[in-house]
Amino acid sequence: MAGFEWVRPGSLDELCREISAGDDGTKLVSGGVALSILIKQRLFKPTRLIGVKSIGGLDSIGLENGVLKVGP
C-alpha cells in the first residue's frame, strides 16, 4: 500500500483542527473497507487519513424538530 499519514483525533475539537490542517489528499475514515481497496488498486492516493470512528457522538442519528440530524 502507498504511504500516507494516519491520524486518530480523540475529540471533536481535535478533529476540527486536523481537518483544517488538511489538504486535498486528506479524507475522513470511519470504516474504510472500500477506501482500502481503492488504495491497494492505486486508484486513490491519500496524503492523510483521519479516523473518526472512536470520537463519541458522531454515531448518532435522529429527528430533531422534524429535521434529520446525523452526528453532532
N, C-alpha and C positions, 0 to 999 in steps of 0.2 A: 504494500500500500504506500501511496505517496506520503510525504511528511507534512504535518500540519500541527498547529498548537491546539491542545485540548484544554478548555477552561471549565471549571465547575464552581460557579459562584455559590456562596452559602446563603444569600439573602436576595430579596428583590432589589434592594439598593445596589448591591454588588453587580447584579445582572444588568441594571440600567447603565452602570459605569462601563461594564465590559462591552455592551452594545454600542455605546457612544465611542469607545476607543477602537471599534472595529472598522473594517474596510469592506469592499465588495465581496471578498472571499470569506467573510465571516458569516456563519449560519448558526441558527439555534437548532438544537437536537433534543428530542425527548424520547426517542426510541432508537431510530436510526437504521433499521434494517434496510429499507430501500436506499437510503443515503450511502450505506456501506457498500452496497452492490454497485452503485454509480461510481464510487471512488475506486473500487477494485477494478472496474472496467475502464478506468481513466476517462470517464465521461464528465466527471466533476472533480475539480482540484481545489479544495478549500485551503485557505491560509490559516483559519481558526474555526474551531467548532466550540460552541458554548452549550454545555449540558444544563438543561433546566429541570430535569426530572426530580431532583432532590429538593427543589425550592418549594416550600409549603404554600398552599393557596392557589397555585397555578392549575391545579387539577379540578377546580370547582366549575360546575355548570348549573345554571338555574335561572328562573324567571324573577325579575325584579321590576315591579311596576309595569308588567306586561311586556318587558324587554328581555330578550335572551342575553344573559351575561356569562361570558366564558373567562375564567381566570380572574385576576384582581381588577 
